[in-house]
């Protein structure tokens, strides 16, 4: 929806917030009721909403059958950020990472929360606020898991993963490791979202589904007897990837969003979400901006 069509409604909404004395969890100020509100780009203030793009990616974004209602880590994180910014958060479901990136560049969305890797190439067009790290895991159907005891056993296998995601890059590193060991390379099957990768593994189209460890644990919790998983090692090129929220540089929202992240670290909302969803192993001590360019 164009920003201009939202401006009048936003003005009424913000006036209501001010009248009720709500401060959104931040320091009281003009307009949206928080100190950070005044630093927001005018387009965001006029609309009164931060528009997030998001694909289906449990447990980060759990999309209901109506295709619109979203729960999970991202919903809670985005609501916490919107609160300290003094605006409303809104998630639009898109078909994978390419649609999220192109939509942001076309000004349809203000931000995308991934999990997506912070890279120097992406930082040419987007500000990247790093708020967690990750290692890639591979979800393996238990019916065939006897042949996959560790990630090295994935050599020569078909791996489904979200196209353009950090998993695709990780799978390539694992494949390179396989060939250096004199073993067959793996085949990567790029799909639109995590649900699609899990279905590919269940149906036999793929031998395993690559995803973040948090997503693998979530999938296993929903189908306890269906899967096991293995995690890629440092030797196989895993390392620890910096995962970020991406915000188009052209809009000027990135530095303000960094400050919003700092606020939810300070007020305890970040830690609450980390604890609720068991993200302790991938949490960071503080958010950072554009880490890839600094390396």
Residue, then its C-alpha position, 0 to 999 in steps of 0.5 A: x500500500x502506498x505511503x500516502x494512502x496511510x498518512x491520514x490514518x496514521x495521523x489519527x492513530x498517533x494522535x490517539x497514542x499521544x492522547x492516551x499518554x502511551x510511550x511505546x516503551x521508550x522515552x516520551x516525545x512528540x508524535x509517536x511518543x518515543x525519543x526514537x520516533x523523531x529520528x525516523x524518516x518522514x515517510x515512516x512517520x507519515x505512515x505510522x508503520x514499519x512494513x516488514x517483508x517475510x517468507x514462511x520460515x518457522x520458528x521465525x515466521x509461522x504463517x497461518x492458513x489464511x496466509x496473513x496471520x504471522x506468529x513466531x520469533x520475528x513477530x515478537x521481535x518486530x513488535x518490540x522494535x516498533x514499540x520503541x520506535x513509536x509506530x506499528x509493525x506490519x508483516x507482508x508474506x512474500x515468496x522467498x528472499x529475492x522477492x523480499x530484496x526486490x520489494x524493499x528496493x521498490x519501496x514496497x517494504x521497509x525491512x526484512x529480518x531474514x535470517x539472512x547473512x550480512x555480506x559486503x555485497x548486500x551492504x552496497x544497497x542495504x544497512x544490515x543490523x546483526x542481531x544473531x549468528x547461526x550454523x547450518x544444520x541439515x534435517x534428515x528423515x529418520x527413515x533414511x537417517x541410518x546413512x547420515x550419521x554426520x554432515x560428511x555423510x551428505x556428500x553426494x546427497x540432494x540437499x533442499x534449501x531456501x534459494x539465495x539464503x545463507x544455507x545455499x552458500x553453506x551447502x556449496x562450502x560443504x560440497x567443496x569439502x566433499x570433493x577435496x576429500x575425493x567424495x562426490x559433490x552434493x546437489x543443491x535444490x533451491x526452493x522458495x521457503x523452509x516449508x518447501x524444503x521440509x516437504x522436499x525431504x519428506x517426499x524423497x525429492x531431497x535427501x535432507x533439508x538445510x536450514x538454521x539449527x533453530x529451524x531444524x529443532x523447531x521442525x523436529x519438535x513438531x514431528x518428533x518421530x520424523x526427523x533427525x539432524x546434523x550440523x556442518x562443521x568448521x572444517x567443512x566451511x561452516x564458521x559462524x555467520x552474522x545474521x541481520x535485518x536488512x533495511x534499504x540504505x536509500x530510506x535512511x531507516x538503518x541507523x534508527x533501527x540499530x538504535x531500536x535494537x539497542x533499546x530492546x537489548x537494554x529493556x530486556x525484550x531481546x533476552x525474553x525472546x531469546x529465552x522463550x525460543x531457546x536461541x541462547x546459542x545464537x544470541x549476540x551480546x549487542x547489535x551491530x551495523x554493517x559488520x561485513x564491510x568492516x572486515 
